[in-house]
Structures are given as C-alpha cells and as structure tokens.
Amino acid sequence: MVRSRDRWWRRGRRVCHRRAVRCRGWRGHRRPGERVRVRQQQEEAQAQGRADHDPVRDGHSGHRPRDTTVRPAVGRHHRPDLEPAGRTRRCGHNADEQGPLGLADEFVHLLRFGSGVLDLVVAEEKTTVGAVVLAYRGDALIVVQRAADPFGTVVLRRVTLDQAVDELYEIILRLDAAPTTPFTLPRKALQSAFDALISDLPSEDDVRPRKLPPRVVEEILGQHGVDDRVSRRMVQYLQPVLGNGQAGVARRSGPDDDWHRAGDEIRWLDTENGRYQLDGDGDWMSVNPFAPEEIRAALRKLASALR
C-alpha cells in the first residue's frame, strides 16, 4: 500500500506540459515526514521574510515557488494568456533552466511582441520612480521600480490597460496647476546658455565648481539671446524646482528593431508656484499651467495608442 501510494505521488509530480509547467497533486496529500520538513522550511522562510511560502502548496520542495499558470501549448509568437487583474509578484526566482517563468515570462513576451510600451519617470526631491506599461489590446503588465527602495525591488502586476493608467496617475505627486498665464521661452537660446554655463565645471568629483558672479551669468545669458525679460520670468515662475516628470509611448521599429519614441511626450515641471507643462520641440518652448485632470487625460491619450 505504501509502495502504491509512493508511485501515485511520483505520478502527481510528473511533468505534464512540454513547457515544463508542473502539475500539483492533491493539496492535502503529504508524504511521511513531509509535515516536519514543511514546518522547518516555513520557519526558515519566516526568518527570510517569506512567511507565506508553503513548499507543498507551491508544488516544489526547494526554495522557490513554482508558477502555477498553465499555458496552452503554443509558440512564443502567440498572445500570452493574461490572467485577471490583481495578481502581484516581486521579481526574484522567476526563471529556471528553461527560461523566464510566470510574470517574468509574460514581461519578456510583451517586450518583444506587444503593441508598445508606455513609460513614466517621476523625479521628486528625494527619490525617483520609474514605471513601464506593456500592453496587448486591453490587457497590460505594469512594472514599477522606486529608486528609494534599498533592495532595488521591481514590482510586476497584471492589470487592464485602463487600470494601468490609473496606477501611473497615482505615482505622480498631487500638485495644483500654477496660477499664471501661459508664456514662452526661447528653447535654443536657453540650451546654448546652459551649455556655456556648465562648460567651466570641473571634471574631477572632488573639486568644487567655481561660483560665477551674477554679472558674469547675466553676460552669458545675454550673449546667447536670453534677455532680462526671459530671465525674470524664469526666476519668478520656475524657481525653486521641486521635481519633474515625463511620459511617452515607444515602439520597436526600423531594420534593427530598436525602440523609438512614437508621438509626443508629456513633460512637466513642479515648482513652489504649482505645476507647469513644458511643450514644444522647435525654437520655442511653451510653459502652461498643468492641472491634475489634464495629466490624467494626457496619460489616457497616450495609452489609447497601445490598443
């Protein structure tokens, strides 16, 4: 009887899929002595911050949980079967000798064969947050990493594309639009003046930069077409800077299948006066008040290009 039960156990552990996704046996069945090993491994998991890991429940008696998503036997050129929203996994132990597993596998697949990515970078005073949404029609995978995380954790979530837009919006700091009228700045003149101002910076890390007198700064700005009116506006409205951000859509294209920006980006600047949207890629840059509802609408417009 024991021998027959052991044979059943081995059959329950068989590889049931050519992609090496393992089937689990009956959840209540445990071999003799397994409860002791499970208890010991759970105590070890608690010490390592993995108290929710059950080796038998996860179908593997080693140190990492197996992904239990059974996929159809199709090639990687087909659309992945995205599960309902709400499942979250932190990167780590998401690959074996066959390649990526679970959400990591879907991330790689969508990166190669999805309709594009919507990326967001938000820089605040003390930290930076980066997020990427990979989409196929209405399904999406959102990837978020925070620079302040000491472990460099990358969080992946299956969501709908609409939910992904909402999560991107939640990352952005709430700030009202600046209470000013729109104005313009000479982009090329500002860039030339900025390049001239930083050209004298020392290349050595341990050497402090030389502080330029205000008169010298004004002369450099004037030489590159930045007059007093522009300087006053920059000082009055755009200082001090609290943070900034940008978002846009990228797709693979060209003979080398490289990533290229598709369409316009949205960019903004956070100041003590409020938030400004920076727009324009020509000789002039427009500076406009940027309200929270306008950011949400702009993110939705970018996401619509991925459907």
VOGU-3710 file (C-alpha; in Angstrom, 3 decimals, decimal comma):
1> mvrsrdrwwr> 0,000/0,000/0,000  2,821/2,360/0,867  4,594/1,473/-2,348  1,440/2,142/-4,388  0,911/5,479/-2,655  4,514/6,485/-3,377  4,017/5,639/-7,028  0,917/7,842/-7,042  2,987/10,637/-5,504  5,608/10,368/-8,201
11> rgrrvchrra> 2,943/10,412/-10,898  1,466/13,534/-9,304  4,867/15,191/-9,704  5,192/14,306/-13,374  5,907/16,922/-15,982  2,524/17,409/-17,624  3,413/20,029/-20,187  6,147/20,379/-22,742  6,897/23,868/-21,357  7,844/22,228/-18,064
21> vrcrgwrghr> 4,896/23,594/-16,064  4,477/21,123/-13,220  1,126/19,791/-12,071  0,431/19,638/-8,378  -1,013/16,587/-6,739  -3,849/16,571/-4,259  -3,210/19,538/-1,912  -3,922/17,511/1,214  -1,569/14,649/0,342  1,834/14,735/2,020
31> rpgervrvrq> 4,422/12,034/2,172  5,592/10,635/5,536  7,735/13,182/7,352  6,676/15,970/4,990  4,861/17,928/7,721  8,077/18,202/9,724  10,030/19,407/6,697  7,290/21,870/5,795  7,285/23,303/9,310  11,064/23,658/9,266
41> qqeeaqaqgr> 11,017/25,331/5,858  8,234/27,697/6,930  10,279/28,732/9,960  13,249/29,363/7,679  11,009/31,313/5,312  9,777/33,489/8,165  13,359/34,312/9,063  13,954/35,341/5,441  10,756/37,397/5,161  8,863/34,749/3,130
51> adhdpvrdgh> 6,315/33,557/5,680  3,648/32,947/3,034  5,690/30,303/1,213  4,367/26,754/1,514  6,638/24,292/-0,365  3,933/21,654/-0,774  1,253/24,183/-1,692  3,567/25,718/-4,280  4,287/22,299/-5,776  8,023/22,349/-5,100
61> sghrprdttv> 10,049/21,213/-2,099  13,001/23,500/-2,860  13,480/27,162/-2,061  11,346/28,969/-4,645  7,662/28,768/-5,568  6,672/27,460/-8,963  4,437/29,478/-11,203  1,130/27,631/-11,449  -0,260/29,301/-14,550  -0,851/26,549/-17,111
71> rpavgrhhrp> -0,413/27,937/-20,607  -1,638/26,480/-23,893  0,955/24,600/-25,902  1,662/27,353/-28,410  4,782/29,109/-29,576  6,054/32,354/-28,104  4,765/34,301/-31,100  1,206/33,961/-29,820  -0,522/36,278/-27,413  0,065/35,405/-23,762
81> dlepagrtrr> -2,935/34,381/-21,706  -3,078/37,252/-19,226  -4,953/36,366/-16,055  -7,416/38,738/-14,356  -6,124/41,876/-12,699  -4,906/41,926/-9,162  -2,086/39,412/-9,138  1,214/40,896/-7,975  4,696/39,446/-7,879  8,043/40,856/-6,953
91> cghnadeqgp> 10,910/39,980/-9,250  13,161/37,233/-7,991  13,289/33,464/-8,572  11,235/33,892/-11,763  13,328/31,726/-14,062  14,631/28,202/-14,327  16,777/26,299/-16,783  14,006/26,629/-19,390  13,889/30,440/-19,189  11,598/33,021/-17,512
101> lgladefvhl> 8,552/31,880/-15,532  5,201/33,437/-14,731  5,030/37,219/-14,931  8,679/37,429/-15,942  7,873/35,232/-18,953  4,966/37,497/-19,916  7,164/40,570/-19,464  9,731/39,218/-21,934  6,995/38,173/-24,363  5,208/41,539/-24,320
111> lrfgsgvldl> 8,503/43,370/-24,596  9,138/41,583/-27,890  5,674/41,133/-29,367  3,370/43,618/-27,606  1,849/46,706/-29,201  4,323/49,027/-27,456  5,164/50,452/-24,049  4,031/53,485/-22,097  6,843/54,710/-19,860  6,761/57,171/-16,981
121> vvaeekttvg> 9,574/58,773/-14,975  8,816/60,973/-11,968  11,684/62,743/-10,195  10,879/64,245/-6,823  13,061/65,980/-4,292  14,275/62,809/-2,570  13,516/59,939/-4,930  12,768/58,865/-8,489  10,082/56,426/-9,631  10,111/54,660/-12,981
131> avvlayrgda> 7,182/52,715/-14,444  6,566/50,886/-17,708  3,259/49,567/-19,052  3,476/46,777/-21,629  0,186/46,214/-23,413  -1,632/43,914/-25,790  -5,033/45,368/-26,673  -6,891/45,819/-23,382  -4,543/43,706/-21,246  -1,384/45,068/-19,691
141> livvqraadp> 1,521/44,384/-17,395  2,762/47,280/-15,256  6,324/47,333/-13,938  7,322/49,791/-11,196  10,666/50,467/-9,535  11,462/53,082/-6,890  14,985/54,415/-6,521  14,477/54,789/-2,766  13,976/51,034/-2,344  17,223/49,766/-0,767
151> fgtvvlrrvt> 16,762/46,347/-2,397  16,016/47,660/-5,895  12,711/45,765/-5,932  10,842/45,609/-9,233  7,081/45,051/-8,863  5,025/43,496/-11,690  1,225/43,464/-11,820  -1,306/42,099/-14,294  -3,922/44,775/-14,912  -6,151/46,099/-17,647
161> ldqavdelye> -4,834/48,995/-19,687  -7,298/51,372/-18,017  -6,164/50,225/-14,577  -2,546/50,735/-15,635  -3,295/54,370/-16,491  -4,868/54,858/-13,061  -1,804/53,353/-11,363  0,526/55,632/-13,326  -1,556/58,606/-12,262  -1,296/57,551/-8,608
171> iilrldaapt> 2,514/57,614/-8,859  2,523/61,319/-9,766  2,604/63,755/-6,853  -0,622/65,726/-6,390  0,056/69,372/-7,202  -2,268/72,092/-8,442  -1,663/73,959/-11,658  0,409/77,119/-11,366  -1,864/80,202/-11,147  -0,213/82,031/-14,052
181> tpftlprkal> -0,917/82,671/-17,704  0,987/80,652/-20,338  4,242/82,088/-21,646  7,048/81,040/-23,981  10,802/80,678/-23,649  13,468/80,502/-26,380  14,499/76,867/-26,292  17,697/77,073/-28,334  18,891/80,192/-26,544  18,349/78,608/-23,139
191> qsafdalisd> 20,104/75,413/-24,198  23,085/77,330/-25,553  23,329/79,428/-22,389  23,070/76,331/-20,211  25,840/74,592/-22,169  28,039/77,654/-21,742  27,372/77,814/-18,001  28,314/74,177/-17,391  31,304/74,144/-19,739  33,514/75,515/-16,970
201> lpseddvrpr> 32,541/72,838/-14,452  35,444/70,682/-13,196  35,546/67,073/-14,374  37,006/65,770/-11,108  34,497/64,646/-8,494  36,436/66,031/-5,525  36,766/69,553/-6,980  34,013/72,015/-6,161  32,690/74,104/-9,077  33,575/77,782/-9,200
211> klpprvveei> 30,665/80,057/-8,335  30,076/82,621/-11,073  29,232/86,205/-10,106  25,699/87,340/-11,076  27,159/89,820/-13,579  29,001/87,021/-15,418  25,854/84,877/-15,519  23,852/87,777/-16,962  26,520/88,365/-19,607  26,481/84,701/-20,661
221> lgqhgvddrv> 22,677/84,695/-20,863  22,686/87,908/-22,907  25,347/86,603/-25,303  23,092/83,647/-26,159  19,890/85,611/-26,649  18,332/85,274/-23,183  17,294/88,831/-22,321  16,293/90,312/-18,983  12,601/89,669/-19,568  13,165/85,932/-20,036
231> srrmvqylqp> 15,486/85,782/-17,044  12,935/87,473/-14,804  10,210/85,066/-15,866  12,403/82,057/-15,181  13,301/83,322/-11,725  9,775/84,461/-10,889  7,789/81,430/-12,059  10,097/78,434/-12,456  12,095/78,624/-9,237  12,609/76,794/-6,989
241> vlgngqagva> 12,135/73,453/-8,743  10,607/70,657/-6,614  10,539/67,919/-9,228  9,719/66,998/-12,801  8,333/64,166/-14,875  7,719/62,877/-18,349  5,717/60,143/-20,072  5,505/58,800/-23,603  4,937/55,801/-25,850  7,720/53,813/-27,502
251> rrsgpdddwh> 7,605/51,090/-30,152  10,075/48,845/-31,902  10,776/49,850/-35,480  13,480/50,052/-38,104  15,776/47,396/-39,541  17,430/46,821/-36,159  14,096/46,600/-34,318  15,202/49,309/-31,877  12,943/51,271/-29,539  11,831/54,678/-30,802
261> ragdeirwld> 9,543/57,320/-29,351  6,107/57,230/-31,024  4,256/60,535/-30,922  4,693/63,378/-28,489  5,830/63,186/-24,889  4,216/64,960/-21,988  6,625/66,801/-19,701  6,065/68,871/-16,622  7,920/70,861/-14,003  6,908/71,127/-10,345
271> tengryqldg> 7,656/74,375/-8,529  6,509/76,106/-5,366  4,090/78,080/-7,540  2,498/74,902/-8,910  2,883/72,569/-11,883  3,781/73,652/-15,422  3,589/71,656/-18,644  6,568/72,111/-20,952  5,688/71,723/-24,605  7,230/72,342/-27,992
281> dgdwmsvnpf> 10,245/70,884/-29,781  11,145/73,776/-32,066  12,867/77,062/-31,365  10,364/77,991/-28,658  9,103/76,188/-25,582  5,651/76,918/-24,219  5,101/76,885/-20,462  1,488/76,257/-19,425  -0,264/75,578/-16,116  -0,874/71,819/-15,806
291> apeeiraalr> -3,846/70,665/-13,732  -4,177/67,101/-12,302  -7,160/66,226/-14,511  -5,150/67,310/-17,554  -2,364/64,878/-16,626  -4,857/62,005/-16,341  -6,371/62,888/-19,712  -2,904/63,077/-21,299  -1,976/59,628/-19,917  -5,204/58,143/-21,278
301> klasalr> -4,477/59,626/-24,689  -1,011/58,058/-24,684  -2,421/54,680/-23,611  -5,016/54,724/-26,402  -2,165/54,394/-28,899  -1,395/50,928/-27,471  -4,841/49,413/-28,082
//
